């Protein structure tokens, strides 16, 4: 079977399995009353099942059993660790766990991946010849990455189709980058997970009839974090940047939320309505579908940037600088951190004011000479 056809199979089989599983999962949720709770932060109305991640998880695991054999020790650890994180999310979807208990499941999953699967950063070659050798520092960075991305993707799950569609774009981008750098094992896993998420997205796009839940969002985030580390765990500074570029949107959203809550005197774990999707809807008057599609487009832009960085680092870095400046301006314009936070806008206004000030005497002199 040709390489292209096999990649289509990797995507299609878990997608079909997920498509068939979602209606069954919905019936189970209705039977046992597992619905998303309406509150002041939610935008949905009515009773909507919130364990759609079960279908994504089963479809992905089945895909791995069919197409990822024999399993490497790393993949086995990723599946075991992902299962632990999924279980914690599922328990939370059913019984509403406290954040600290959810974190325990995430920590357990991260430790399994790191120490059982040896999925961790190796030597990090920085700019100017600096180097961080594999050891405690790289292990800490790996641990923070796994926990951070897991929660960042979970926080992104605020609109119909947002987290699942975002993850599909990231996984497809990861597949293209892995193809460019010849990492076939990452391609396979990325396509299997993307297919499982795609089957679910059919039922989750606005208006959603089922939500992915903490079990699905955390599982997707954790697995993506794990395979991105596995795919780019050593190399140059640019290589190490690729996963960060791919996941820039949830990273930006999470860091903004942490800083926003810290500045306002709230707990970092305290939820609010100032995440990226909230401010786009409130600040620009967008509907759910328009907001989700806009974030899809932003994600695709960073995906293209990551791909360019992989094949042409020089050009890729310039594209990244432009995208980061655009993201910073978006944060300042929408007040995602604070209404008083606008360093770039203040700088631009200062330059404009300075330019006008230096030009005014010259203009005045010209007007005087004309008289």
C-alpha positions as CSV (number, residue, x, y, z in Angstrom):
1,X,0.0,0.0,0.0
2,X,1.4,3.4,-0.9
3,X,2.6,5.9,1.7
4,X,-0.2,8.4,0.9
5,X,-2.9,5.8,1.0
6,X,-1.7,4.5,4.4
7,X,-1.8,8.0,5.8
8,X,-5.4,8.3,4.7
9,X,-6.2,5.1,6.4
10,X,-4.5,6.3,9.6
11,X,-6.8,9.3,9.6
12,X,-10.0,7.6,8.3
13,X,-10.3,4.5,10.5
14,X,-10.3,6.3,13.9
15,X,-12.5,9.0,12.4
16,X,-15.1,6.4,11.4
17,X,-14.9,4.6,14.8
18,X,-15.4,8.0,16.5
19,X,-18.3,8.8,14.3
20,X,-20.1,5.6,15.3
21,X,-19.2,5.8,19.0
22,X,-20.4,9.4,19.7
23,X,-24.1,8.6,19.4
24,X,-23.6,5.7,21.8
25,X,-21.7,7.9,24.2
26,X,-24.5,10.5,24.0
27,X,-27.1,7.9,25.0
28,X,-25.0,6.8,28.0
29,X,-24.6,10.5,29.1
30,X,-28.4,11.0,28.8
31,X,-29.1,7.8,30.8
32,X,-26.9,8.8,33.7
33,X,-27.5,12.6,33.5
34,X,-23.9,13.6,32.7
35,X,-24.5,17.1,31.3
36,X,-22.5,20.3,31.1
37,X,-23.6,22.7,33.8
38,X,-24.9,26.1,32.8
39,X,-23.3,29.1,34.7
40,X,-22.4,32.7,34.1
41,X,-19.3,31.7,32.0
42,X,-20.9,29.2,29.7
43,X,-22.5,30.2,26.3
44,X,-24.5,27.0,25.8
45,X,-28.1,26.5,26.8
46,X,-30.0,23.3,27.7
47,X,-28.7,19.8,28.7
48,X,-25.7,18.8,26.6
49,X,-23.7,15.6,27.3
50,X,-20.1,16.4,28.3
51,X,-18.2,13.1,27.9
52,X,-17.6,13.1,24.2
53,X,-13.9,12.6,24.9
54,X,-14.7,8.9,25.6
55,X,-15.3,8.4,21.9
56,X,-12.1,10.2,21.0
57,X,-10.1,8.1,23.5
58,X,-11.5,4.7,22.4
59,X,-11.1,5.5,18.7
60,X,-7.5,6.6,19.2
61,X,-6.5,3.6,21.3
62,X,-8.1,1.2,18.8
63,X,-6.2,3.0,16.0
64,X,-2.9,2.5,17.9
65,X,-3.7,-1.1,18.5
66,X,-4.3,-1.6,14.7
67,X,-1.6,0.5,13.2
68,X,1.1,1.2,15.7
69,X,2.4,-2.3,16.4
70,X,4.8,-3.3,17.6
71,X,4.5,-0.5,20.1
72,X,7.7,1.3,21.2
73,X,8.2,1.8,24.9
74,X,7.7,5.5,24.5
75,X,4.3,5.1,22.8
76,X,3.2,2.6,25.4
77,X,4.0,5.1,28.1
78,X,2.2,7.9,26.3
79,X,-0.9,5.7,26.1
80,X,-0.7,4.7,29.7
81,X,-0.1,8.2,30.9
82,X,-2.8,9.5,28.6
83,X,-5.2,6.9,30.1
84,X,-4.5,8.2,33.6
85,X,-5.1,11.8,32.6
86,X,-8.3,10.7,30.7
87,X,-9.5,8.9,33.8
88,X,-9.0,11.9,35.9
89,X,-10.9,14.1,33.5
90,X,-13.8,11.5,33.2
91,X,-14.2,11.4,36.9
92,X,-14.3,15.2,37.0
93,X,-16.9,15.3,34.2
94,X,-19.1,12.9,36.3
95,X,-18.4,14.0,39.9
96,X,-16.7,17.5,39.6
97,X,-13.3,17.0,41.1
98,X,-11.4,19.8,42.8
99,X,-8.6,21.3,40.7
100,X,-5.9,19.8,43.0
101,X,-7.2,16.3,42.5
102,X,-7.3,16.7,38.7
103,X,-3.7,17.9,38.9
104,X,-2.7,14.7,40.7
105,X,-3.9,12.7,37.7
106,X,-2.0,14.9,35.4
107,X,1.2,14.7,37.5
108,X,0.9,10.9,37.5
109,X,0.5,10.8,33.7
110,X,3.5,13.1,33.2
111,X,5.7,11.0,35.5
112,X,4.7,7.8,33.6
113,X,5.6,9.4,30.3
114,X,8.9,10.8,31.5
115,X,10.2,7.9,33.5
116,X,8.6,4.9,32.0
117,X,8.7,6.0,28.4
118,X,11.8,8.2,28.6
119,X,9.9,11.0,26.8
120,X,11.8,14.1,27.9
121,X,13.9,16.8,26.5
122,X,17.6,16.0,25.8
123,X,20.3,18.5,25.2
124,X,19.0,21.9,24.4
125,X,21.3,23.9,22.1
126,X,20.6,27.6,22.6
127,X,21.9,30.6,20.6
128,X,25.4,31.9,21.0
129,X,26.7,28.4,21.6
130,X,25.0,28.0,24.9
131,X,23.7,24.6,25.9
132,X,21.5,23.0,28.5
133,X,22.6,19.4,29.0
134,X,20.0,16.7,29.7
135,X,19.3,16.5,33.4
136,X,17.2,18.0,36.1
137,X,16.6,21.3,34.3
138,X,15.4,19.6,31.1
139,X,13.2,17.3,33.1
140,X,11.6,20.2,34.9
141,X,10.9,21.9,31.5
142,X,9.4,18.6,30.2
143,X,7.2,18.2,33.3
144,X,6.0,21.8,33.1
145,X,5.3,21.4,29.3
146,X,3.2,18.3,29.8
147,X,1.1,19.7,32.6
148,X,0.9,23.2,31.1
149,X,-0.3,22.1,27.6
150,X,-2.8,19.7,29.1
151,X,-4.4,22.5,31.0
152,X,-4.0,25.1,28.2
153,X,-6.0,23.0,25.8
154,X,-8.6,22.3,28.4
155,X,-8.9,26.1,29.1
156,X,-9.4,26.6,25.3
157,X,-12.5,24.3,25.4
158,X,-15.0,27.1,25.8
159,X,-17.0,27.2,22.5
160,X,-18.5,24.5,20.2
161,X,-15.8,22.8,18.2
162,X,-13.0,25.0,19.5
163,X,-10.6,22.6,21.3
164,X,-11.2,19.6,19.1
165,X,-10.8,21.7,15.8
166,X,-7.8,23.4,17.2
167,X,-6.1,20.1,18.0
168,X,-6.9,18.7,14.6
169,X,-5.1,21.7,13.0
170,X,-2.1,21.3,15.3
171,X,-1.9,17.6,14.6
172,X,-2.1,18.0,10.9
173,X,0.6,20.7,11.1
174,X,2.7,18.3,13.3
175,X,2.2,15.6,10.7
176,X,3.5,17.9,7.8
177,X,6.5,19.0,9.9
178,X,7.3,15.4,10.9
179,X,7.1,14.4,7.2
180,X,9.6,17.2,6.4
181,X,12.1,16.0,9.1
182,X,11.5,12.3,8.4
183,X,9.7,11.2,11.6
184,X,7.2,8.6,10.4
185,X,6.3,7.3,13.9
186,X,5.1,10.8,14.8
187,X,3.1,11.1,11.5
188,X,1.2,8.0,12.3
189,X,0.3,8.9,15.9
190,X,-0.6,12.5,14.9
191,X,-3.0,11.2,12.1
192,X,-4.6,8.6,14.3
193,X,-5.4,11.2,17.0
194,X,-6.5,13.8,14.4
195,X,-8.9,11.3,12.9
196,X,-10.4,10.4,16.3
197,X,-10.9,14.1,17.0
198,X,-12.4,14.7,13.5
199,X,-15.1,12.1,13.9
200,X,-16.1,13.8,17.2
201,X,-16.0,17.3,15.7
202,X,-18.9,16.4,13.4
203,X,-21.2,16.4,16.5
204,X,-19.4,19.1,18.3
205,X,-19.3,22.0,15.8
206,X,-21.9,24.7,16.5
207,X,-24.6,24.0,17.4
208,X,-23.0,21.1,19.4
209,X,-25.0,18.1,20.5
210,X,-22.2,16.9,22.7
211,X,-19.1,18.4,24.4
212,X,-15.7,16.8,24.6
213,X,-15.5,17.3,28.4
214,X,-12.4,17.5,30.6
215,X,-11.7,13.8,29.8
216,X,-11.3,14.6,26.1
217,X,-9.7,18.1,26.2
218,X,-7.1,17.0,28.8
219,X,-6.4,13.7,26.9
220,X,-5.9,15.6,23.6
221,X,-3.7,18.2,25.3
222,X,-1.6,15.7,27.1
223,X,-1.1,13.4,24.1
224,X,-0.2,16.3,21.8
225,X,2.3,17.6,24.5
226,X,3.8,14.1,24.7
227,X,4.2,13.4,21.0
228,X,5.6,17.0,20.4
229,X,8.3,16.4,23.0
230,X,9.0,12.9,21.5
231,X,9.3,14.4,18.0
232,X,11.4,17.4,18.8
233,X,13.2,16.5,22.1
234,X,16.7,17.4,21.0
235,X,18.4,19.6,18.4
236,X,18.8,23.3,17.7
237,X,17.1,26.2,19.3
238,X,14.7,26.5,16.3
239,X,13.8,22.8,16.5
240,X,12.9,23.2,20.1
241,X,10.7,26.2,19.2
242,X,8.5,24.2,16.9
243,X,6.1,22.7,19.5
244,X,5.8,26.1,21.2
245,X,4.9,27.8,17.9
246,X,2.3,25.1,17.1
247,X,0.7,25.5,20.5
248,X,1.1,29.3,20.7
249,X,-2.6,30.1,20.9
250,X,-3.4,28.1,24.1
251,X,0.0,29.1,25.6
252,X,-0.8,32.8,25.0
253,X,-4.3,32.4,26.4
254,X,-3.1,30.6,29.5
255,X,-0.3,32.9,30.3
256,X,-2.6,35.9,29.8
257,X,-5.1,34.4,32.2
258,X,-2.5,33.8,34.9
259,X,-1.2,37.3,34.6
260,X,-4.7,38.8,34.5
261,X,-5.8,37.0,37.6
262,X,-2.6,37.8,39.4
263,X,-2.9,41.5,38.7
264,X,-6.6,41.6,39.7
265,X,-5.9,39.8,42.9
266,X,-7.8,36.7,42.0
267,X,-6.7,33.1,42.4
268,X,-4.9,31.7,39.3
269,X,-7.3,28.7,39.2
270,X,-10.4,31.0,39.4
271,X,-12.3,31.0,36.1
272,X,-13.4,34.2,34.3
273,X,-14.8,35.5,31.0
274,X,-11.6,37.1,29.6
275,X,-10.2,34.2,27.6
276,X,-9.4,34.7,23.9
277,X,-12.7,33.3,22.7
278,X,-14.6,35.5,25.2
279,X,-12.9,38.7,24.3
280,X,-13.2,38.1,20.5
281,X,-17.0,37.6,21.0
282,X,-17.4,40.6,23.3
283,X,-14.9,42.9,21.8
284,X,-15.6,42.3,18.1
285,X,-19.2,41.2,18.3
286,X,-18.5,37.8,16.7
287,X,-20.8,34.8,17.0
288,X,-19.6,31.4,18.1
289,X,-19.0,30.1,14.6
290,X,-17.1,33.2,13.5
291,X,-15.0,33.2,16.6
292,X,-14.1,29.5,16.3
293,X,-13.2,29.9,12.6
294,X,-11.0,32.9,13.4
295,X,-9.1,31.0,16.0
296,X,-8.8,28.1,13.5
297,X,-7.2,30.6,11.1
298,X,-4.8,31.9,13.7
299,X,-3.8,28.4,14.6
300,X,-3.2,27.5,10.9
301,X,-1.0,30.6,10.6
302,X,1.2,29.5,13.5
303,X,1.2,26.0,12.0
304,X,2.5,27.3,8.7
305,X,5.1,29.3,10.6
306,X,6.3,26.2,12.5
307,X,6.5,24.3,9.1
308,X,8.6,27.1,7.6
309,X,10.8,27.1,10.7
310,X,11.4,23.4,10.1
311,X,12.5,23.8,6.5
312,X,13.9,27.3,6.4
313,X,14.6,28.7,10.0
314,X,15.7,32.1,8.8
315,X,12.4,32.9,7.1
316,X,10.5,31.1,9.8
317,X,11.9,33.3,12.6
318,X,10.9,36.5,10.8
319,X,7.3,35.2,10.3
320,X,7.2,34.3,14.0
321,X,8.3,37.8,15.0
322,X,5.4,39.3,12.9
323,X,2.9,36.8,14.3
324,X,3.9,37.4,17.9
325,X,3.7,41.2,17.4
326,X,0.2,40.7,16.0
327,X,-0.8,38.5,18.9
328,X,0.6,41.1,21.4
329,X,-1.5,43.8,19.7
330,X,-4.6,41.6,19.9
331,X,-4.0,41.1,23.7
332,X,-3.6,44.9,24.2
333,X,-6.6,45.9,22.1
334,X,-8.9,43.4,23.7
335,X,-7.7,44.0,27.2
336,X,-7.1,40.3,27.8
337,X,-4.6,41.0,30.6
338,X,-5.7,44.5,31.7
339,X,-7.2,47.7,30.3
340,X,-4.0,49.4,31.4
341,X,-1.7,46.9,29.8
342,X,-0.7,48.3,26.4
343,X,3.2,48.6,26.1
344,X,3.3,48.2,22.3
345,X,0.4,50.6,21.7
346,X,1.9,53.1,24.0
347,X,5.2,52.8,22.2
348,X,3.5,53.4,18.8
349,X,1.6,56.4,20.2
350,X,4.8,57.8,21.6
351,X,6.6,57.4,18.3
352,X,3.7,59.1,16.5
353,X,3.7,62.0,19.0
354,X,7.5,62.4,18.8
355,X,7.3,62.4,15.0
356,X,4.6,65.1,15.1
357,X,6.6,67.2,17.6
358,X,9.7,67.2,15.5
359,X,7.8,68.0,12.4
360,X,5.7,70.9,13.8
361,X,8.6,73.4,14.1
362,X,9.6,72.8,10.5
363,X,6.0,73.2,9.4
364,X,5.6,76.4,11.4
365,X,8.8,77.8,9.8
366,X,7.4,77.0,6.3
367,X,4.1,78.7,7.1
368,X,5.9,81.8,8.5
369,X,8.1,82.1,5.4
370,X,5.0,81.9,3.1
371,X,3.5,84.8,5.0
